[in-house]
């Protein structure tokens, strides 16, 4: 593992969804700040599974229109996207 790999931050579905949840304003603010810092620093990592789970949660549980959820998934795909494997 290189030094650049250890500086990466893996985001799970909960953090991504929380960044849209207006019912928990402090958690939402913190999640948005974490995501923004990772975008700016180029350190964010997500998996394809997390992106899929996020889309489903945003559309089915939070009522986000599918087109808006797709835009968010495209934005989050700017992070380093890894696929789940046994070695991961």
Secondary structure, DSSP 8 states (H G I E B T S, - for coil): --HHHHT-EE--HHHHHHTT-TTSHHHHHHHHHHHHHHHHHT-EEEEHHHHHHHHHIIIIIS---HHHHHHHHHHHTTSEEE---S--
